[in-house]
Amino acid sequence: MQDNITETSPMTTNRVLGDDIIVIDNLYKIFGSVMAVCGFSLTVRQGEVVVIVGPSGSGKSTVLRCINHLEVPSDGSIHVDGVHLEDKKTNINAVRAEVGMVFQQFNLFGHLSVLDNITLAQRLIRKRNKQEAEEIAMEQLRRVGIPEKANAFPRQLSGGQQQRVAIARSLAMNPKIMLFDEPTSALDPEMIKEVLDVMLDLARGGMTMVVVTHEMGFARSAADRVVFMDQGCVVEMAAPKVLFSDPKHERTKLFLSKIISH
Amino acid sequence: MTGEIQTNLNNNKDQDSRFSVREFPWWLVAIIGFLLLMLLLIMTNPDYNRAFNFIKGGFGGIAGFQQGGLAGFIGTGITITIYTTLVAFAIALVIGLLAGLGRVSTNVFVRNIAITYIEFIRGVPTLVLIFTVAFVIVPSVSSAIGISGQSISTNARGITALAVIYGAFLAEVFRAGIESVPAGQTEAARSLGLNGRQAMRYVVLPQAVRNVLPALGNDFIAMLKDSSLISVLAVRDITQMARLHAGSTFRFRESYLVLTFLYLSMTIALSLILRWYEKRLRQNAR
């Protein structure tokens, strides 16, 4: 597999990890007769970048979608920033406003301009006025490198540009955590880098990130920890250097040999 | 030889703008031909002319309004047909939107109320429903809220019936529109912290409505045609006027051909506008 990111010295050393911000304990998710996730546990600390890898159907995306309750767990518990999501009294909308999510298919709002895509939730949820929301939107657009597209509509943008707008839309809410669900899987090869660069930049800035991806180059250069999942369970969890160079389990070795060999 | 190929290439290039026997709308020529023929008859033949003037009815204008209130202002014939269609469709849009939202609601009670309404209406013939609404439901409801049933005009009953009937059809149109918006749109909205209602209002509905505009246009045309059914309530729309004219003069051919002419010219005009709009929509969507 081609690495889209030039390997740099691990930056994990100069980042400071804070308190536990996501605590997933013994998570189960069952769809009909299929057990997508069985007994998944993970603790993510503030400022940490965790990359989840694994074959398709291994439950990676389901775990990610449980973190903001787009999927409701069948069993187990999830705490985000100290809030117990499965508690009936929890206002899930308030939690979601603090947890940005980037999707494989971008999911920009097709009827709204780029600027309106980024200001909608700011105005409704953060109660910012039009001017303030637009200033923040422009700031985020500059951050992802496409301020000139503010008045364009999603269908006029390339996939890479759409995904960067989607990232800007999440960032404008000032989230504490960013979740990425295969953010580059729907992109043409030449657009993958522009999205990964934005994500790498975010990681360097100290954002707490949980990323499901097949981009091993990104995992190697940005992740503090890589989680390898198979059939709904964690097989192995380690620093990228350790996991990629010295995997402990046969299943991990097999997976890595398959995706890295060509 | 090369010149020939060149010409062929040019032909291909200009295919859109050039006359094409296969693409030319011959059907429209035929229909416009019929309409023009009718217009000619109306202008030259006294029997057709009399039928036309009687059926289209008088427009009361301001004087009529001062004399006869709203009914005088509306006049009879074509104004009643158009007025009935517009008002009934506007009410049907509101009912349809509410029932369509109820149809996709996660609340079991709300959803079943909506489905009951929709299936009830869809299971009964339109003509039967017009009688039932006009002579059973409107009097019962009005007496229940303390209004005398007698004070409600037959036209108002007809409009109510059409609105209730089309509300059910439009509910299905809105439901289809809502379901045509990908689930990812809702997920993206919810992931930003919008609640279900906000996601529906600001993200899903605007796109759903845009997707179903052509279908709504078709239903508007269908309602214009079905408004003829309220003539059974003796509302003096163009259909009732044609029946009256035919009955009193025994000029059946003139009366019903003029009636056909009136409906067809309105529906064809609307359907051409709709085609043009859909074409523009497709170009914009690219």
HADDOCK unambig.tbl for C-alpha pairs under 7 A between the chains (distance, minus, plus):
assign (segid A and resid 93 and name CA) (segid B and resid 193 and name CA) 4.53 0.50 0.50
assign (segid A and resid 93 and name CA) (segid B and resid 194 and name CA) 6.40 0.50 0.50
assign (segid A and resid 93 and name CA) (segid B and resid 195 and name CA) 6.17 0.50 0.50
assign (segid A and resid 94 and name CA) (segid B and resid 193 and name CA) 6.17 0.50 0.50
assign (segid A and resid 96 and name CA) (segid B and resid 191 and name CA) 5.45 0.50 0.50
assign (segid A and resid 96 and name CA) (segid B and resid 192 and name CA) 5.96 0.50 0.50
assign (segid A and resid 96 and name CA) (segid B and resid 193 and name CA) 4.86 0.50 0.50
assign (segid A and resid 97 and name CA) (segid B and resid 192 and name CA) 5.15 0.50 0.50
assign (segid A and resid 97 and name CA) (segid B and resid 193 and name CA) 4.31 0.50 0.50
assign (segid A and resid 100 and name CA) (segid B and resid 191 and name CA) 6.77 0.50 0.50
assign (segid A and resid 100 and name CA) (segid B and resid 192 and name CA) 6.55 0.50 0.50
assign (segid A and resid 101 and name CA) (segid B and resid 191 and name CA) 6.27 0.50 0.50
assign (segid A and resid 107 and name CA) (segid B and resid 184 and name CA) 5.68 0.50 0.50
assign (segid A and resid 107 and name CA) (segid B and resid 185 and name CA) 5.55 0.50 0.50
assign (segid A and resid 107 and name CA) (segid B and resid 188 and name CA) 6.13 0.50 0.50
assign (segid A and resid 109 and name CA) (segid B and resid 185 and name CA) 6.45 0.50 0.50
assign (segid A and resid 109 and name CA) (segid B and resid 203 and name CA) 6.64 0.50 0.50
assign (segid A and resid 111 and name CA) (segid B and resid 207 and name CA) 6.23 0.50 0.50
assign (segid A and resid 121 and name CA) (segid B and resid 192 and name CA) 6.29 0.50 0.50
assign (segid A and resid 121 and name CA) (segid B and resid 194 and name CA) 6.85 0.50 0.50
assign (segid A and resid 125 and name CA) (segid B and resid 193 and name CA) 6.77 0.50 0.50
assign (segid A and resid 125 and name CA) (segid B and resid 194 and name CA) 6.92 0.50 0.50
assign (segid A and resid 170 and name CA) (segid B and resid 192 and name CA) 6.87 0.50 0.50
